[in-house]
Amino acid sequence: MEATEVDLDDPRFRIRPYQQMIASCTGALITSIFVTPLDVVKIRLQTQQKALLSNKCFLYCNGLMDHLCPCPDGRIPEWIRASGKFNGTLDALVKIGKREGILSLWSGLSPTLVLAVPATIVYFVSYEQLRLHFKDSYNSKILKTKDNKDQPFWIPMLAGGIARIWAATLVSPLELIRTKMQSQRLSYAEIGVALKTVVKHSGISGLWMGLSSTLLRDVPFSAIYWLNYETIKQVFRNSQQNFSFNFIAGAVAGSIAAIVTIPFDVVKTHKQIEMGEKEIYSDRPGRSSGTWAIIRRIYDQHGVRGLFTGLTPRLVKVAPACAIMIATFEHGKRFFQSYNASRMLELDGDVHFLKHKRTT
């Protein structure tokens, strides 16, 4: 049986959760290696903007927080001294690779891989299970049918949003470490010191710093992404939906979602690279600025353009990342569904053969 002949949502051939895990892990590894340099550039650009917004310098210039503002003695922060001011995505790629070494473009790759695998497993498996559950319930309870072909627009939006909440909450501490490593070249020892300081002044909950802004970005992104992707699949349901089709559909859906949610990505980066600035170094420790307060401050300083800082590297990152991830995942699904279908046909054939043999 050809893979294209198998209905991806046919209950008889649906892939098992462990098969979904395998399909999603492959895409996660490939995507992480490909997009990490673009993620580094995006975070560096947003970190650079954060330095311009900071009106308070730290008492100690120990290399951990120099990226937020110039040191009191007038020394230039190390990362600016090494690479200079970035004037755009391509400029940042060239300067970082040339002056800090090509491998610096993969700063934070190890936590990215550790982050990507569990996050992707939770996210994609949760999405598929939730989507199929909602779809089955809708068809059996609302439409009173068992053909499982109708899927209203709200199902992928709801499934994508819930799946993202679970995945983002699970890996938020790793996301914090990765963002810190990419905003400035830090050793694991320096990262450990910074994290211990955060826990000391903010408690364990400090490891989830920026989670609210992450969810504010990722939940709408997931809802918009899956809505667009499933809609594209529905519009072209009579076309052959192969790897190339899934690749293009994923890129288009991801680009739209990235443009809509970029302001929240800027806020997320600002809050996470801050690493508890007010709690740790202020004379009057208190809670860090909220999401909307940061948005207003960025808007006052830089206008609408400031809210879209890093849009180009985000698009350059998100479009191929979504394309690679969904195309790989869907290809894996088709492979396992074809395998399941073949196994079922073989079992049915064996059962028919045994029945025929008994009757004769």
N, C-alpha and C positions, 0 to 999 in steps of 0.2 A: 504494500500500500504506500503511495507517495505521501510525503509529508504534507503537501498542499491539499490533499484530499481529507485530511483529518480536521474536524471541527475543534478548534483550540479549547472550547468550553464544553465539549461533549463529556457528560458525566462518566461515560464508560471508559474514556481514555485519559482523564485528567491526571496530571503528573502528581506524584506524591510530594509531601513537604521536603523530604531529603533530596529529591530530584530538583526542586526549586532552589534549594540551597546550593547545589552544585552549579546550576545554571547561573545563579547570581554571583557566586564567588569568582568565576572566571572573568566576567565582565568587570568586577570590582578591581581585580589586580591589574588588568590592562589599562583601565581608565585612570587609576591612581598614578601609575608610572607616567602616563601621557600628560596629565593635566597638572601635576605638581609644580612644574616651573611657572605655569600661568597663574597658579594660586599664589606662589611666592611673589610674583610681580604685582598682583592685585593687592595683596596685603601690604607690600612695601609702599605702594602709591597711597593707600588709605592711611598708613602709618605716618607718611610724610605730611599728609593733610592734618592729622591729629597733632603733630608737632607744632604746626602753625596756629592751631586753636588753643594750645595750652598756654595759660597765662602764669603758671606757677612752676618754678623749677624745684628740683629735689635737693635736699640738703647734702646727700651723698651721691657722688658721681662714680658709682661702682661698676658701670657697664651694663647694669640690668635695665635701667630706666632711661638711659641717655637718648633713646629714640623719641622720647616725649617732648624734650625741650633742650636747648643748649645748657651746658653745665655752668654753674655760677662763676667759675674762673675763666669763662670765655672759651674753653676748649670746644672744638667741634666734635659732635657725637661720632663715635667710631664708624657707624654704618654709612654716614654721610661722607666722612673723611675717606672711606674706602671706595665708595662708588659714586659720590657726587649726587647732586639733585637730579631726580628723574623728570624728564619732560614728556613722558608717554610710555605706552606699553613696549614698543620696540626698543626705545632708548633704554628702558629699564632692563630688558632682556640682555642687550649688548653690554651695558655697563656692569651689571652683576656678574655675567659670565666672564668678561674680560678682566675685571679688577679683583673679583673675589674668588674666581675659579669656577669652572663650568659646573662642578659638583654642587656648588652653593645654590644652584637653581633647583636642586632637589633637597633643600633644607627641609627637615621635618617629614621626609619620606617614610621613615620607620614608623612614627606615630600615625602617619596618614594610612599606611597599610594596616596597622593594628586597628585604626579607626574604621577603615573602609570595609573590612571583611565582616565584623559583627554588625555594623550599621547596615550594610547592604543586605545581609541575610535577614535581619529583623525587618527591614523596610520592605523588601520585595516579597518575601514570604507572607508577611502580614497583609500587604496590599492585595496579593492574589487571593488569599484566604477570605479576607473581608469582602472583596469585590464579588467573588463567587457566592459567598453566603448571602449578601444583599441581593444579588441577581436571582438566586434560586428562590429566596423568600418573596421577592417581588413577583416573579412569574407564577409561583404556586399559590400565594395568598391573595394577590391583587388581581392577576389576570386569570387565575384558575387554570393554568396550563403547565405542562411539563416539558415544553420544547426548549426552554432556557435560552431563547434567542433575543428577547427584548431586554434592553439595558438603558434606562433613562439616564440623563446627564448627571444627576446628583449622585449616582452610585460611585463612579470613579473619583468624584470630588470628595465625597465623604470617606471612602476607603483610603484614598491618598493622604488626606489630612490626619486621620487617626493613626495610620502607619507611621507617618513622619513624627508625630508626637512621641510615640514609643521609642523609635530609633534615636531621635535627637536627645531625648532625656537620658537614654542609656549611655551614649558616647560623649556627652557634653564635657566631662573632665578631660578626655583625650583631645577633644576639639580645642580646648583652652591651651593645652600644651603645644599642639601643632601650630596654633596661631601665634603663640609667643615665640616659638622657634623660627618661624618664617618672618616675623616682624623684625627680628634682629638675630644675627648668628650667635646663638648661645650654646654653651656646652650643656650636657645633661646635669652636671653638678650645679651650674648656675640656675637651670630650670628648677632643680630640686629646692634650692634656696628660696627662689621666688614663690614656689608653691607652698613651702612651709610657712613663709611670711603671710601668705593669703589665708591659710588655715588658722594661723595664730590670731589674726585680727578679725577674720570674718567667719571662722568656724568651718566645718565641713561643707556647709552650704556655699561657701565661697568658691568651691571647685565647680559649681554650676553657675558662676558669674556669667552673665550675658545669655543665659538660657532663654529668658523671656524674649529678648530681641532675636535670638536664633529661631525660636518658634514663630515669632511674628513674621520672620522672613520665610522659613521653610514650610510652614503649614500652608500659607497661601500659594507658595511656589508649587508644592506638591498637588494641591487641589487644581490649580490652573494647568499645570503640566499634564496630569492624567486626563483632565477634561479634554484638552486639545488633542492629546495623543489618541484617546479612544474615539473622539469625534472624527479625526482623520481616518482611522481604521474603518469607521462606520461608513463614511462618505465613499471610500474606495473599497468597499467590501467585495465588490465584484472583480477587483483587480487581484493579481497574484501578489500576495503579501510575503515577499521573500526578505532576505537579509538587507538588500538595498532599500526596499520600501521602508522597512522598520528604521533603518539608519536615517533616512531623510525625514521621516515623520517625527522621530525623536529629536532631531536637531531643530526642526521648526517649533515643535511644542516647547522644548527647553528654552529657546531664544525668547519666545513670547513671555514665558514665566519669569525669565531672568530680568527682562526690561522692567516688568511691573514691580518686581520686588527688590531691585537694586538699592533703593534708599535704606531699607532695613538691613541689607548686607553691610552698608557703610556703618550704620549704628552698631551692629554686632561687633565688627572689627574694632571700632573705637572703644567699646566697653571692655572687650577682652584684653586688648593690649594695655589697657589702663591698669589691670591687675591690682585693683583695690587702691588706687592712688590716694583718694581722700581718706580712706580708713587707716592707711599705713603712715602717710607722711603729713597729713594736715594737723594743724594745731587743735582743731576741733573735729575729731573723726566723726563721720556720719555716712549715710548711704550715698552711693554714687548716683550721678544724674540718671534720671529715667529716660526711657526711649524717646518720648515726645520732646523732652527738654533738650536732648542732644540734637534731635532733628531741627528744632527751632534755632539752636545755636549755630549749627552748620549752615542753615539757610540765611541767618543774619550775616554770617561771615563771608559766605561764598555764593549765596543765591541758590537757585535751582540746580545749577551746574555742580555745586558741591555735593548735593544729594546723589549725584550720579557718578561720583569719583570711582574709578576702577571699572566703569561699565564695559569698556572695550575688552580688557583682559577677562572680565567675567563672562562676556558673550563668547569670546574666543575659547574660554575654558568650558563653559556650560554646554554650548551647542555640540561640540564633538563628544564631550563626556556623556551627555544624554543619548547621543546617537550611538556611541559604542556600547554603552551599558544596556540600552533597551534592545538593540539589534542582537547583541550577544545573548541576552536573556531570552528573547523570543525565539532565537535559533535553538537555544538549549531546550526550550519548551517543546518546539516542534520535534526535535530529536527524540526526547523522552516520550512524547505522546505517540509518535510513530512506533517507538519500541513497545509501549504499552499496548497499542492497537495490534501489533504483530503478535505479541504474546497472547493476547486474548483470542485472536483468530486461531492461533495454534492450539490453545486449550479447547476452544470450541470444536476444532477439527478432531482433536483426540477424543473428546467426549462423544462426538457423532460416530467416530470409528468404533469405539467400544460398544455403543448402543447397537450399531449395525451388526457387529460381530456376535453379540449376545442373541440377537434375533435370528441369526443364521446358524 
